[in-house]
């Protein structure tokens, strides 16, 4: 778990803690890379806004080190500050993201899915599509028989 906000690290630990789980906390992106090089974790949960090396930089560095076999593949769950940051999460190769504010159910679900090898793409705060005049015809089924 990586965040320079101690309250956020505590929130994640409270949700993810289990008897058979070891949670390592770091307060910087460089700390994630250092910890991963010492002992690769099963999952990295990283805050988008962190000092001078946030979630995107951490994820890109992990993918870079994976590309030359310095590290195994490590799934990354990004904690995004706003919905538009989804683009950055996708571009950096994260397997999952959550848009803040966090809630224990989504967080627990996301962690479980990523640990099981899946992807968790949070659709919270996703804009509702708006139909523009003329698009209504595209939604109508074509007349039968032609």
Secondary structure, 3 states (H helix, E strand, C coil): CECCCHHHHHHHHHHHCCCCCCCCCECCHHHHHHHHHHCCCCEEEEECCCCCCCHHHHHHHHHHHHHCCCCCCCEEEEEECCHHHHHHHHHHCCCEEEECCCCHHHHHHHHHHHHCCCCEECCCCCCCCCCCCCCHHHHCCCCCCC
